[in-house]
């Protein structure tokens, strides 16, 4: 798709595939198309497909586009499960929830949504952790979409705070460097348990983190991300080219 200024850069260190798009809009559109193709292929091969989504600007754009596609064919997507790699421990009606784009918008009953408990539905954040960890037991994640923070965080794994070697599946953070302070999150172990992980990033503010991921700089959590079978870094030109 060179006409759309998409350029497949190729393998980085034989472990990471880099894909470049012209801008955030094109990235979100193309990634949505590719997610839908992965879902279709996965559901043909087996009866279930487990997709993990993310928050942030790109994550919301992709989520909203997916909801539109899910609702466009109410007979499709049987066996599709939706999860989130982290969730803000705030009230269930808060727009800060990563799952907010799915609230009261998905009319396709075939799509099964698994959302971390909100602060008005759990007595304590540890209850939300336990609930999500239990729900994830024996789940094989097919595709995990991760946003990338300017500081190199993924999910709610922040530099200097996250325990990369945490053997749990889900953990709580109550002093997040980025508000809101209270969140539940996948550990790196759970992130990397997915068959495929795609890291998406757009904008000049992400350029430093993107460079560190490409260089394998282990000072940021994102550099530890490796899916079981395939790992991608999908960026726009502003996130890739910087002075």
MDAnalysis code that builds the backbone (N, CA, C; Angstrom):
import MDAnalysis as mda
import numpy as np

u = mda.Universe.empty(729, n_residues=243, atom_resindex=np.repeat(np.arange(243), 3), trajectory=True)
u.add_TopologyAttr("name", ["N", "CA", "C"] * 243)
u.add_TopologyAttr("resid", np.arange(1, 244))
u.add_TopologyAttr("resname", ["UNK", "UNK", "UNK", "UNK", "UNK", "UNK", "UNK", "UNK", "UNK", "UNK", "UNK", "UNK", "UNK", "UNK", "UNK", "UNK", "UNK", "UNK", "UNK", "UNK", "UNK", "UNK", "UNK", "UNK", "UNK", "UNK", "UNK", "UNK", "UNK", "UNK", "UNK", "UNK", "UNK", "UNK", "UNK", "UNK", "UNK", "UNK", "UNK", "UNK", "UNK", "UNK", "UNK", "UNK", "UNK", "UNK", "UNK", "UNK", "UNK", "UNK", "UNK", "UNK", "UNK", "UNK", "UNK", "UNK", "UNK", "UNK", "UNK", "UNK", "UNK", "UNK", "UNK", "UNK", "UNK", "UNK", "UNK", "UNK", "UNK", "UNK", "UNK", "UNK", "UNK", "UNK", "UNK", "UNK", "UNK", "UNK", "UNK", "UNK", "UNK", "UNK", "UNK", "UNK", "UNK", "UNK", "UNK", "UNK", "UNK", "UNK", "UNK", "UNK", "UNK", "UNK", "UNK", "UNK", "UNK", "UNK", "UNK", "UNK", "UNK", "UNK", "UNK", "UNK", "UNK", "UNK", "UNK", "UNK", "UNK", "UNK", "UNK", "UNK", "UNK", "UNK", "UNK", "UNK", "UNK", "UNK", "UNK", "UNK", "UNK", "UNK", "UNK", "UNK", "UNK", "UNK", "UNK", "UNK", "UNK", "UNK", "UNK", "UNK", "UNK", "UNK", "UNK", "UNK", "UNK", "UNK", "UNK", "UNK", "UNK", "UNK", "UNK", "UNK", "UNK", "UNK", "UNK", "UNK", "UNK", "UNK", "UNK", "UNK", "UNK", "UNK", "UNK", "UNK", "UNK", "UNK", "UNK", "UNK", "UNK", "UNK", "UNK", "UNK", "UNK", "UNK", "UNK", "UNK", "UNK", "UNK", "UNK", "UNK", "UNK", "UNK", "UNK", "UNK", "UNK", "UNK", "UNK", "UNK", "UNK", "UNK", "UNK", "UNK", "UNK", "UNK", "UNK", "UNK", "UNK", "UNK", "UNK", "UNK", "UNK", "UNK", "UNK", "UNK", "UNK", "UNK", "UNK", "UNK", "UNK", "UNK", "UNK", "UNK", "UNK", "UNK", "UNK", "UNK", "UNK", "UNK", "UNK", "UNK", "UNK", "UNK", "UNK", "UNK", "UNK", "UNK", "UNK", "UNK", "UNK", "UNK", "UNK", "UNK", "UNK", "UNK", "UNK", "UNK", "UNK", "UNK", "UNK", "UNK", "UNK", "UNK", "UNK", "UNK", "UNK", "UNK", "UNK", "UNK", "UNK", "UNK", "UNK"])
u.atoms.positions = np.array([
    [0.826, -1.206, 0.000],
    [0.000, 0.000, 0.000],
    [0.861, 1.258, 0.000],
    [1.823, 1.279, -0.871],
    [2.723, 2.419, -0.897],
    [1.987, 3.708, -1.237],
    [0.860, 3.600, -1.967],
    [0.079, 4.787, -2.299],
    [-0.482, 5.453, -1.055],
    [-0.683, 4.672, 0.004],
    [-1.188, 5.202, 1.266],
    [-0.066, 5.496, 2.244],
    [1.159, 5.474, 1.705],
    [2.343, 5.735, 2.509],
    [2.514, 4.730, 3.641],
    [2.100, 3.507, 3.388],
    [2.394, 2.420, 4.319],
    [3.680, 1.778, 3.853],
    [4.589, 1.543, 4.751],
    [5.843, 0.894, 4.405],
    [6.139, -0.175, 5.432],
    [6.214, -1.409, 4.983],
    [6.582, -2.485, 5.886],
    [8.093, -2.482, 6.011],
    [8.596, -2.089, 7.169],
    [10.029, -1.969, 7.369],
    [10.683, -3.340, 7.491],
    [9.987, -4.274, 8.166],
    [10.535, -5.614, 8.283],
    [10.943, -5.956, 9.692],
    [11.724, -7.008, 9.803],
    [12.118, -7.517, 11.106],
    [13.180, -6.655, 11.755],
    [13.052, -6.472, 13.056],
    [14.064, -5.798, 13.852],
    [14.617, -6.830, 14.812],
    [15.837, -7.210, 14.608],
    [16.440, -8.201, 15.490],
    [15.737, -9.542, 15.432],
    [15.082, -9.834, 14.287],
    [14.404, -11.111, 14.071],
    [13.294, -11.378, 15.084],
    [12.884, -10.390, 15.869],
    [11.860, -10.605, 16.883],
    [10.713, -9.612, 16.793],
    [10.941, -8.482, 16.151],
    [9.958, -7.402, 16.148],
    [9.744, -6.897, 14.732],
    [8.502, -6.901, 14.285],
    [8.154, -6.372, 12.972],
    [7.705, -4.925, 13.113],
    [8.221, -4.063, 12.249],
    [7.883, -2.643, 12.283],
    [7.061, -2.281, 11.057],
    [5.927, -1.626, 11.279],
    [5.085, -1.141, 10.193],
    [4.880, 0.356, 10.374],
    [5.019, 1.101, 9.270],
    [4.953, 2.560, 9.324],
    [3.774, 3.075, 8.506],
    [3.025, 4.016, 9.084],
    [1.918, 4.665, 8.390],
    [2.120, 6.179, 8.383],
    [1.415, 6.842, 7.483],
    [1.606, 8.279, 7.300],
    [1.207, 9.084, 8.524],
    [0.080, 8.727, 9.132],
    [-0.408, 9.502, 10.268],
    [-1.276, 8.621, 11.160],
    [-1.740, 9.212, 12.254],
    [-2.511, 8.452, 13.239],
    [-3.825, 7.936, 12.662],
    [-4.465, 8.740, 11.825],
    [-5.752, 8.332, 11.253],
    [-5.599, 7.103, 10.376],
    [-4.574, 7.119, 9.520],
    [-4.342, 5.964, 8.653],
    [-3.963, 4.741, 9.482],
    [-3.149, 4.956, 10.501],
    [-2.742, 3.850, 11.372],
    [-3.958, 3.199, 12.016],
    [-4.820, 4.011, 12.622],
    [-5.999, 3.473, 13.305],
    [-6.911, 2.730, 12.333],
    [-7.088, 3.288, 11.148],
    [-7.950, 2.656, 10.151],
    [-7.387, 1.311, 9.703],
    [-6.094, 1.286, 9.393],
    [-5.479, 0.055, 8.895],
    [-5.382, -1.014, 9.981],
    [-5.059, -0.604, 11.197],
    [-4.974, -1.575, 12.287],
    [-6.348, -2.184, 12.561],
    [-7.390, -1.371, 12.488],
    [-8.747, -1.894, 12.666],
    [-9.058, -2.957, 11.622],
    [-8.719, -2.685, 10.375],
    [-8.938, -3.653, 9.293],
    [-8.177, -4.944, 9.569],
    [-6.940, -4.806, 10.032],
    [-6.108, -5.982, 10.293],
    [-6.607, -6.775, 11.504],
    [-7.117, -6.082, 12.507],
    [-7.707, -6.774, 13.661],
    [-8.917, -7.590, 13.212],
    [-9.767, -6.983, 12.406],
    [-10.959, -7.682, 11.919],
    [-10.585, -8.907, 11.091],
    [-9.526, -8.785, 10.296],
    [-9.061, -9.927, 9.505],
    [-8.546, -11.036, 10.410],
    [-7.835, -10.655, 11.471],
    [-7.318, -11.645, 12.421],
    [-8.463, -12.352, 13.142],
    [-9.487, -11.585, 13.521],
    [-10.658, -12.174, 14.180],
    [-11.346, -13.169, 13.252],
    [-11.579, -12.757, 12.014],
    [-12.255, -13.628, 11.046],
    [-11.479, -14.925, 10.839],
    [-10.181, -14.797, 10.665],
    [-9.342, -15.983, 10.466],
    [-9.358, -16.873, 11.702],
    [-9.240, -16.244, 12.881],
    [-9.200, -17.011, 14.122],
    [-10.485, -17.766, 14.395],
    [-11.621, -17.122, 14.136],
    [-12.911, -17.766, 14.395],
    [-13.206, -18.892, 13.404],
    [-12.576, -18.846, 12.239],
    [-12.725, -19.944, 11.285],
    [-11.928, -21.167, 11.731],
    [-10.821, -20.913, 12.440],
    [-9.944, -21.999, 12.866],
    [-10.410, -22.654, 14.153],
    [-11.048, -21.859, 15.005],
    [-11.513, -22.397, 16.287],
    [-12.767, -21.642, 16.711],
    [-13.384, -22.071, 17.768],
    [-14.693, -21.529, 18.146],
    [-14.616, -20.223, 18.927],
    [-13.415, -19.839, 19.369],
    [-13.270, -18.625, 20.167],
    [-12.082, -17.801, 19.683],
    [-12.173, -16.494, 19.920],
    [-11.044, -15.599, 19.659],
    [-11.009, -14.585, 20.786],
    [-9.868, -14.490, 21.447],
    [-9.717, -13.578, 22.577],
    [-8.852, -12.386, 22.163],
    [-9.475, -11.219, 22.144],
    [-8.831, -9.974, 21.736],
    [-8.686, -9.055, 22.936],
    [-7.487, -8.527, 23.135],
    [-7.226, -7.580, 24.217],
    [-7.046, -6.192, 23.611],
    [-7.793, -5.220, 24.123],
    [-7.725, -3.849, 23.631],
    [-7.033, -2.940, 24.641],
    [-6.843, -1.698, 24.241],
    [-6.101, -0.744, 25.051],
    [-6.836, 0.588, 25.099],
    [-6.388, 1.472, 25.972],
    [-6.958, 2.810, 26.061],
    [-6.106, 3.807, 25.298],
    [-6.183, 5.070, 25.691],
    [-5.426, 6.104, 24.996],
    [-6.143, 6.559, 23.737],
    [-5.610, 7.590, 23.108],
    [-6.249, 8.177, 21.927],
    [-6.411, 7.173, 20.798],
    [-5.325, 6.474, 20.467],
    [-5.398, 5.474, 19.405],
    [-6.317, 4.323, 19.793],
    [-6.196, 3.902, 21.039],
    [-7.017, 2.797, 21.515],
    [-8.500, 3.095, 21.413],
    [-8.879, 4.320, 21.748],
    [-10.288, 4.723, 21.659],
    [-10.745, 4.739, 20.204],
    [-9.908, 5.283, 19.312],
    [-10.267, 5.322, 17.891],
    [-10.488, 3.915, 17.344],
    [-9.581, 3.011, 17.689],
    [-9.694, 1.630, 17.222],
    [-10.920, 0.960, 17.833],
    [-11.141, 1.179, 19.123],
    [-12.293, 0.579, 19.799],
    [-13.603, 1.045, 19.181],
    [-13.722, 2.337, 18.933],
    [-14.959, 2.871, 18.355],
    [-15.201, 2.306, 16.957],
    [-14.124, 2.173, 16.181],
    [-14.257, 1.607, 14.834],
    [-14.675, 0.139, 14.901],
    [-14.116, -0.594, 15.859],
    [-14.486, -1.999, 16.018],
    [-15.948, -2.150, 16.427],
    [-16.403, -1.313, 17.342],
    [-17.808, -1.369, 17.769],
    [-18.734, -1.184, 16.567],
    [-18.395, -0.236, 15.704],
    [-19.214, -0.010, 14.507],
    [-19.278, -1.255, 13.632],
    [-18.135, -1.925, 13.485],
    [-18.093, -3.140, 12.669],
    [-18.858, -4.280, 13.331],
    [-18.729, -4.412, 14.637],
    [-19.453, -5.466, 15.353],
    [-20.964, -5.291, 15.193],
    [-21.405, -4.046, 15.276],
    [-22.841, -3.763, 15.206],
    [-23.396, -3.822, 13.782],
    [-22.503, -3.789, 12.799],
    [-22.943, -3.792, 11.400],
    [-23.429, -5.164, 10.943],
    [-22.998, -6.212, 11.641],
    [-23.415, -7.570, 11.279],
    [-23.709, -8.333, 12.563],
    [-24.960, -8.332, 12.969],
    [-25.348, -8.905, 14.259],
    [-25.291, -10.429, 14.288],
    [-25.104, -11.044, 13.125],
    [-24.994, -12.504, 13.074],
    [-23.544, -12.975, 13.104],
    [-22.617, -12.039, 13.013],
    [-21.194, -12.383, 12.953],
    [-20.549, -12.292, 14.335],
    [-19.300, -12.695, 14.394],
    [-18.439, -12.565, 15.577],
    [-18.831, -13.479, 16.739],
    [-19.522, -14.571, 16.441],
    [-19.846, -15.518, 17.502],
    [-18.560, -16.142, 18.045],
    [-18.381, -16.057, 19.363],
    [-17.185, -16.601, 19.992],
    [-16.091, -15.580, 20.223],
    [-16.366, -14.301, 19.903],
    [-15.366, -13.249, 20.121],
    [-15.431, -12.748, 21.559],
    [-14.287, -12.718, 22.206],
    [-14.169, -12.226, 23.578],
    [-13.283, -10.981, 23.585],
    [-13.724, -9.945, 24.285],
    [-12.979, -8.691, 24.388],
    [-12.491, -8.494, 25.817],
    [-11.203, -8.171, 25.952],
    [-10.570, -7.893, 27.245],
    [-9.814, -6.574, 27.154],
    [-9.314, -6.101, 28.296],
    [-8.449, -4.923, 28.323],
    [-7.199, -5.228, 29.148],
    [-6.044, -4.751, 28.666],
    [-4.780, -5.037, 29.356],
    [-4.624, -4.229, 30.634],
    [-5.368, -3.147, 30.753],
    [-5.440, -2.437, 32.034],
    [-6.740, -1.655, 32.091],
    [-7.139, -1.324, 33.303],
    [-8.377, -0.569, 33.483],
    [-8.254, 0.350, 34.682],
    [-8.798, 1.535, 34.545],
    [-8.770, 2.522, 35.626],
    [-9.823, 2.149, 36.666],
    [-9.418, 2.161, 37.937],
    [-10.337, 1.818, 39.030],
    [-11.099, 3.067, 39.428],
    [-12.048, 3.413, 38.581],
    [-12.905, 4.589, 38.743],
    [-14.349, 4.113, 38.557],
    [-15.344, 4.969, 38.830],
    [-16.739, 4.546, 38.674],
    [-17.049, 4.011, 37.278],
    [-18.002, 3.125, 37.213],
    [-18.307, 2.418, 35.969],
    [-18.793, 3.329, 34.847],
    [-19.338, 4.498, 35.190],
    [-19.821, 5.405, 34.153],
    [-18.796, 6.466, 33.770],
    [-17.565, 6.330, 34.258],
    [-16.530, 7.328, 33.987],
    [-15.991, 7.192, 32.566],
    [-15.800, 8.338, 31.911],
    [-15.217, 8.323, 30.567],
    [-13.745, 7.939, 30.612],
    [-13.149, 7.885, 31.804],
    [-11.752, 7.483, 31.937],
    [-11.575, 5.974, 31.824],
    [-12.656, 5.228, 31.877],
    [-12.562, 3.777, 31.729],
    [-12.098, 3.425, 30.314],
    [-11.111, 2.534, 30.197],
    [-10.670, 2.108, 28.873],
    [-11.790, 1.411, 28.112],
    [-12.683, 0.777, 28.848],
    [-13.801, 0.064, 28.223],
    [-14.962, 0.989, 27.866],
    [-14.844, 2.271, 28.153],
    [-15.965, 3.198, 27.956],
    [-16.539, 3.163, 26.536],
    [-15.705, 3.057, 25.479],
    [-16.280, 3.014, 24.123],
    [-17.236, 1.845, 23.898],
    [-17.181, 0.833, 24.771],
    [-18.064, -0.326, 24.643],
    [-19.301, -0.222, 25.531],
    [-19.358, 0.807, 26.379],
    [-20.477, 0.935, 27.303],
    [-21.774, 1.273, 26.567],
    [-22.739, 0.377, 26.654],
    [-24.079, 0.597, 26.096],
    [-24.063, 0.890, 24.596],
    [-23.002, 0.469, 23.911],
    [-22.893, 0.744, 22.478],
    [-22.895, -0.519, 21.633],
    [-22.488, -1.639, 22.201],
    [-22.392, -2.884, 21.433],
    [-23.753, -3.582, 21.419],
    [-24.354, -3.651, 20.256],
    [-25.656, -4.306, 20.119],
    [-25.522, -5.750, 19.641],
    [-24.324, -6.135, 19.240],
    [-24.073, -7.503, 18.788],
    [-23.879, -8.403, 20.004],
    [-24.855, -9.256, 20.271],
    [-24.835, -10.107, 21.465],
    [-23.817, -11.242, 21.361],
    [-23.253, -11.449, 20.172],
    [-22.225, -12.482, 20.023],
    [-20.893, -12.063, 20.626],
    [-20.693, -10.759, 20.768],
    [-19.434, -10.234, 21.301],
    [-19.497, -10.253, 22.824],
    [-18.608, -11.012, 23.430],
    [-18.588, -11.173, 24.883],
    [-17.538, -10.245, 25.487],
    [-17.985, -9.356, 26.361],
    [-17.120, -8.311, 26.907],
    [-16.728, -8.639, 28.338],
    [-15.424, -8.614, 28.591],
    [-14.882, -8.901, 29.922],
    [-14.192, -7.636, 30.437],
    [-14.849, -6.968, 31.353],
    [-14.363, -5.676, 31.847],
    [-13.989, -5.783, 33.317],
    [-12.865, -5.189, 33.682],
    [-12.471, -5.160, 35.083],
    [-13.494, -4.417, 35.923],
    [-13.704, -4.884, 37.157],
    [-14.687, -4.251, 38.033],
    [-14.335, -2.791, 38.302],
    [-15.350, -1.952, 38.289],
    [-15.172, -0.529, 38.568],
    [-15.212, -0.276, 40.071],
    [-14.849, 0.944, 40.457],
    [-14.750, 1.270, 41.886],
    [-16.103, 1.271, 42.590],
    [-17.188, 1.427, 41.829],
    [-18.517, 1.380, 42.439],
    [-19.102, -0.031, 42.458],
    [-18.351, -0.984, 41.932],
    [-18.816, -2.367, 41.895],
    [-17.922, -3.312, 42.687],
    [-16.811, -2.809, 43.174],
    [-15.891, -3.611, 43.984],
    [-15.573, -2.852, 45.259],
    [-15.592, -3.547, 46.378],
    [-15.334, -2.895, 47.664],
    [-13.903, -2.392, 47.755],
    [-12.984, -3.087, 47.098],
    [-11.564, -2.738, 47.158],
    [-10.924, -3.098, 45.828],
    [-9.871, -2.403, 45.467],
    [-9.205, -2.671, 44.195],
    [-8.691, -4.099, 44.112],
    [-8.326, -4.682, 45.260],
    [-7.858, -6.073, 45.257],
    [-8.961, -7.036, 44.821],
    [-10.214, -6.659, 45.083],
    [-11.333, -7.485, 44.629],
    [-11.434, -7.458, 43.102],
    [-11.158, -6.296, 42.526],
    [-11.171, -6.177, 41.066],
    [-10.055, -7.006, 40.449],
    [-8.888, -7.006, 41.095],
    [-7.761, -7.817, 40.622],
    [-8.121, -9.295, 40.654],
    [-8.648, -9.743, 41.788],
    [-8.992, -11.160, 41.946],
    [-10.052, -11.592, 40.934],
    [-11.031, -10.726, 40.702],
    [-12.112, -11.046, 39.770],
    [-11.584, -11.199, 38.344],
    [-10.711, -10.276, 37.918],
    [-10.195, -10.330, 36.542],
    [-9.225, -11.488, 36.368],
    [-8.425, -11.742, 37.405],
    [-7.491, -12.867, 37.348],
    [-8.245, -14.184, 37.213],
    [-9.342, -14.310, 37.946],
    [-10.151, -15.526, 37.867],
    [-10.772, -15.679, 36.480],
    [-11.264, -14.578, 35.936],
    [-11.884, -14.625, 34.609],
    [-10.883, -15.033, 33.532],
    [-9.611, -14.663, 33.734],
    [-8.572, -14.941, 32.740],
    [-7.998, -16.349, 32.832],
    [-8.322, -17.056, 33.889],
    [-7.775, -18.408, 34.046],
    [-8.160, -19.279, 32.852],
    [-7.163, -19.992, 32.330],
    [-7.361, -20.926, 31.211],
    [-7.771, -20.237, 29.914],
    [-7.532, -18.924, 29.823],
    [-7.812, -18.190, 28.591],
    [-6.531, -18.083, 27.768],
    [-6.621, -18.438, 26.500],
    [-5.501, -18.273, 25.579],
    [-5.751, -17.020, 24.748],
    [-4.950, -15.988, 24.996],
    [-5.129, -14.716, 24.296],
    [-4.564, -14.832, 22.883],
    [-5.376, -14.480, 21.904],
    [-4.954, -14.575, 20.510],
    [-4.231, -13.320, 20.038],
    [-4.758, -12.162, 20.408],
    [-4.182, -10.901, 19.942],
    [-4.315, -9.842, 21.020],
    [-3.210, -9.195, 21.333],
    [-3.170, -8.146, 22.354],
    [-2.709, -6.854, 21.693],
    [-3.569, -5.846, 21.691],
    [-3.232, -4.527, 21.158],
    [-2.788, -3.649, 22.320],
    [-1.582, -3.116, 22.246],
    [-1.031, -2.295, 23.330],
    [-0.742, -0.884, 22.849],
    [-1.143, 0.108, 23.627],
    [-0.696, 1.463, 23.391],
    [0.688, 1.653, 23.995],
    [1.363, 2.693, 23.571],
    [2.710, 3.000, 24.062],
    [2.729, 4.415, 24.614],
    [3.082, 4.556, 25.885],
    [3.158, 5.879, 26.484],
    [4.448, 6.594, 26.122],
    [4.483, 7.929, 26.207],
    [5.710, 8.676, 25.926],
    [6.884, 8.247, 26.799],
    [6.580, 7.735, 27.992],
    [7.625, 7.274, 28.903],
    [7.983, 5.808, 28.691],
    [7.330, 5.173, 27.721],
    [7.616, 3.775, 27.431],
    [6.771, 2.788, 28.195],
    [5.699, 3.253, 28.836],
    [4.843, 2.307, 29.557],
    [3.874, 1.621, 28.603],
    [3.502, 0.412, 28.969],
    [2.446, -0.330, 28.289],
    [1.507, -0.840, 29.367],
    [0.206, -0.943, 29.026],
    [-0.798, -1.241, 30.046],
    [-0.566, -0.251, 31.198],
    [-0.499, -0.728, 32.444],
    [-0.120, 0.157, 33.553],
    [1.207, -0.284, 34.152],
    [2.110, -0.683, 33.263],
    [3.482, -1.017, 33.643],
    [4.347, 0.196, 33.337],
    [4.693, 0.949, 34.380],
    [5.415, 2.202, 34.219],
    [6.898, 2.034, 34.550],
    [7.773, 2.771, 33.847],
    [9.212, 2.691, 34.125],
    [9.517, 3.034, 35.580],
    [10.377, 2.244, 36.185],
    [10.785, 2.499, 37.557],
    [9.780, 2.077, 38.597],
    [8.621, 1.619, 38.168],
    [7.553, 1.214, 39.087],
    [7.187, -0.253, 38.884],
    [7.103, -0.659, 37.636],
    [6.617, -2.003, 37.309],
    [7.614, -3.089, 37.686],
    [7.075, -4.214, 38.113],
    [7.870, -5.417, 38.347],
    [7.736, -6.288, 37.102],
    [8.738, -6.221, 36.245],
    [8.688, -6.942, 34.980],
    [8.595, -8.447, 35.193],
    [9.150, -8.925, 36.301],
    [9.202, -10.368, 36.568],
    [8.038, -10.870, 37.421],
    [7.029, -10.042, 37.627],
    [5.865, -10.433, 38.428],
    [5.240, -11.704, 37.850],
    [5.065, -12.727, 38.685],
    [4.539, -14.004, 38.202],
    [3.012, -14.076, 38.265],
    [2.373, -13.042, 38.806],
    [0.916, -13.016, 38.829],
    [0.379, -12.703, 37.431],
    [-0.912, -12.844, 37.251],
    [-1.513, -12.498, 35.966],
    [-1.991, -11.047, 35.933],
    [-2.520, -10.569, 37.052],
    [-3.070, -9.218, 37.178],
    [-2.536, -8.600, 38.463],
    [-2.294, -7.295, 38.444],
    [-1.857, -6.627, 39.666],
    [-2.560, -5.282, 39.807],
    [-2.509, -4.733, 41.001],
    [-3.095, -3.418, 41.276],
    [-1.992, -2.390, 41.439],
    [-2.261, -1.185, 40.981],
    [-1.371, -0.058, 41.225],
    [-2.236, 1.076, 41.771],
    [-1.817, 1.660, 42.881],
    [-2.612, 2.714, 43.515],
    [-1.903, 4.065, 43.496],
    [-0.697, 4.093, 42.939],
    [0.059, 5.350, 42.866],
    [0.626, 5.541, 41.464],
    [-0.219, 5.342, 40.470],
    [0.211, 5.463, 39.083],
    [0.805, 6.839, 38.803],
    [1.955, 6.899, 38.110],
    [2.536, 8.191, 37.735],
    [1.620, 8.993, 36.822],
    [0.703, 8.306, 36.163],
    [-0.259, 8.952, 35.278],
    [-1.652, 8.790, 35.869],
    [-2.389, 9.882, 36.065],
    [-3.732, 9.759, 36.640],
    [-4.680, 9.044, 35.682],
    [-5.706, 8.407, 36.258],
    [-5.987, 8.240, 37.686],
    [-5.014, 7.280, 38.354],
    [-4.849, 7.455, 39.662],
    [-3.806, 6.737, 40.393],
    [-4.076, 5.249, 40.532],
    [-5.345, 4.873, 40.659],
    [-5.698, 3.475, 40.928],
    [-6.082, 2.753, 39.638],
    [-5.414, 1.615, 39.393],
    [-5.650, 0.841, 38.176],
    [-5.417, -0.640, 38.443],
    [-5.990, -1.485, 37.604],
    [-5.582, -2.880, 37.571],
    [-4.962, -3.122, 36.203],
    [-4.031, -4.062, 36.134],
    [-3.269, -4.221, 34.898],
    [-2.783, -5.647, 34.703],
    [-2.626, -6.027, 33.440],
    [-1.888, -7.237, 33.108],
    [-0.456, -7.075, 33.604],
    [0.149, -8.161, 34.014],
    [1.592, -8.188, 34.227],
    [2.261, -8.426, 32.872],
    [3.593, -8.280, 32.831],
    [4.298, -8.568, 31.583],
    [4.133, -10.035, 31.202],
    [4.065, -10.892, 32.202],
    [3.836, -12.315, 31.944],
    [2.550, -12.528, 31.151],
    [1.481, -11.853, 31.541],
    [0.200, -12.013, 30.855],
    [0.230, -11.361, 29.480],
    [0.845, -10.192, 29.386],
    [0.985, -9.525, 28.085],
    [1.662, -10.454, 27.085],
    [2.762, -11.052, 27.502],
    [3.554, -11.885, 26.601],
    [2.992, -13.290, 26.415],
    [1.909, -13.604, 27.117],
    [1.269, -14.906, 26.920],
    [0.429, -14.931, 25.649],
    [0.148, -13.766, 25.083],
    [-0.661, -13.688, 23.869],
    [0.093, -14.277, 22.681],
    [-0.646, -14.874, 21.770],
    [-0.019, -15.387, 20.556],
    [0.618, -14.242, 19.769],
    [-0.114, -13.149, 19.633],
    [0.417, -11.970, 18.948],
    [0.219, -10.736, 19.812],
    [1.216, -9.856, 19.789],
    [1.113, -8.565, 20.463],
    [1.477, -7.482, 19.458],
    [0.598, -6.495, 19.314],
    [0.849, -5.357, 18.440],
    [0.924, -4.097, 19.294],
    [2.058, -3.425, 19.272],
    [2.222, -2.140, 19.954],
    [1.928, -1.037, 18.945],
    [1.015, -0.131, 19.295],
    [0.668, 0.960, 18.383],
    [1.061, 2.295, 19.012],
    [1.601, 3.185, 18.176],
    [2.036, 4.491, 18.682],
    [1.975, 5.524, 17.566],
    [1.497, 6.717, 17.896],
    [1.414, 7.795, 16.918],
    [1.741, 9.120, 17.593],
    [2.384, 9.999, 16.857],
    [2.677, 11.332, 17.368],
    [4.114, 11.498, 17.818],
    [4.585, 12.731, 17.701],
    [5.973, 13.049, 18.037],
    [6.311, 12.732, 19.485],
    [5.334, 12.835, 20.377],
    [5.598, 12.589, 21.799],
    [6.004, 11.142, 22.069],
    [5.708, 10.238, 21.128],
    [6.041, 8.820, 21.308],
    [7.382, 8.449, 20.683],
    [8.036, 9.406, 20.018],
    [9.237, 9.088, 19.240],
    [10.366, 8.516, 20.091],
    [10.594, 9.091, 21.254],
    [11.681, 8.603, 22.108],
    [11.419, 7.172, 22.551],
    [10.193, 6.889, 22.944],
    [9.841, 5.534, 23.379],
    [9.951, 4.548, 22.226],
    [9.516, 4.954, 21.036],
    [9.621, 4.085, 19.864],
    [11.080, 3.745, 19.581],
    [11.948, 4.747, 19.640],
    [13.379, 4.511, 19.420],
    [13.931, 3.517, 20.425],
    [13.537, 3.661, 21.682],
    [14.025, 2.753, 22.719],
    [13.540, 1.325, 22.494],
    [12.308, 1.175, 22.044],
    [11.799, -0.168, 21.749],
    [12.602, -0.793, 20.612],
    [12.841, -0.024, 19.557],
    [13.603, -0.525, 18.411],
    [15.020, -0.913, 18.819],
    [15.613, -0.114, 19.691],
    [16.982, -0.374, 20.134],
    [17.062, -1.426, 21.231],
    [15.915, -1.850, 21.740],
    [15.913, -2.843, 22.810],
    [16.375, -2.288, 24.137],
    [16.113, -1.008, 24.361],
    [16.502, -0.342, 25.605],
    [15.614, -0.844, 26.741],
    [16.198, -1.604, 27.654],
    [15.419, -2.238, 28.715],
    [15.107, -1.318, 29.886],
    [15.317, -0.020, 29.701],
    [14.933, 0.930, 30.746],
    [13.433, 1.210, 30.716],
    [12.762, 0.769, 29.657],
    [11.314, 0.974, 29.562],
    [10.603, -0.378, 29.451],
    [9.422, -0.507, 30.051],
    [8.684, -1.773, 29.999],
    [8.362, -2.248, 28.587],
    [8.081, -1.325, 27.672],
    [7.678, -1.725, 26.319],
    [8.717, -2.590, 25.622],
    [9.972, -2.423, 25.983],
    [11.038, -3.195, 25.336],
    [11.023, -4.665, 25.730],
    [10.255, -5.002, 26.754],
    [10.162, -6.396, 27.203],
    [9.020, -7.151, 26.527],
    [8.232, -6.449, 25.734],
    [7.059, -7.070, 25.118],
    [7.481, -8.016, 23.995],
    [7.047, -9.266, 24.102],
    [7.297, -10.265, 23.069],
    [6.149, -11.275, 23.060],
    [5.357, -11.273, 22.015],
    [4.282, -12.243, 21.899],
    [4.833, -13.637, 21.655],
    [4.005, -14.629, 21.879],
    [4.438, -16.016, 21.713],
    [4.872, -16.335, 20.295],
    [4.128, -15.818, 19.318],
    [4.450, -16.150, 17.931],
    [4.798, -14.939, 17.078],
    [4.326, -13.759, 17.459],
    [4.543, -12.590, 16.600],
    [4.413, -11.312, 17.423],
    [5.335, -10.386, 17.204],
    [5.303, -9.085, 17.881],
    [5.473, -7.995, 16.838],
    [4.599, -6.995, 16.883],
    [4.661, -5.902, 15.917],
    [4.752, -4.562, 16.634],
    [5.468, -3.635, 16.005],
    [5.494, -2.236, 16.415],
    [4.921, -1.449, 15.246],
    [3.769, -0.825, 15.461],
    [3.043, -0.148, 14.389],
    [2.986, 1.339, 14.726],
    [3.620, 2.169, 13.903],
    [3.778, 3.585, 14.243],
    [3.471, 4.468, 13.042],
    [3.269, 5.767, 13.321],
    [3.148, 6.724, 12.232],
    [4.475, 7.456, 12.063],
    [4.549, 8.300, 11.033],
    [5.827, 8.939, 10.709],
    [6.322, 9.856, 11.819],
    [5.405, 10.528, 12.513],
    [5.830, 11.426, 13.587],
    [6.456, 10.659, 14.741],
    [5.966, 9.469, 14.997],
    [6.527, 8.656, 16.080],
    [7.829, 7.984, 15.671],
    [8.049, 7.871, 14.359],
    [9.244, 7.169, 13.870],
    [10.384, 8.116, 13.543],
    [10.057, 9.231, 12.888],
    [11.084, 10.185, 12.489],
    [11.094, 11.359, 13.457],
    [12.205, 11.551, 14.149],
    [12.326, 12.682, 15.069],
    [13.755, 13.179, 15.057],
    [13.921, 14.455, 15.379],
    [15.267, 15.030, 15.387],
    [15.987, 14.675, 16.678],
])
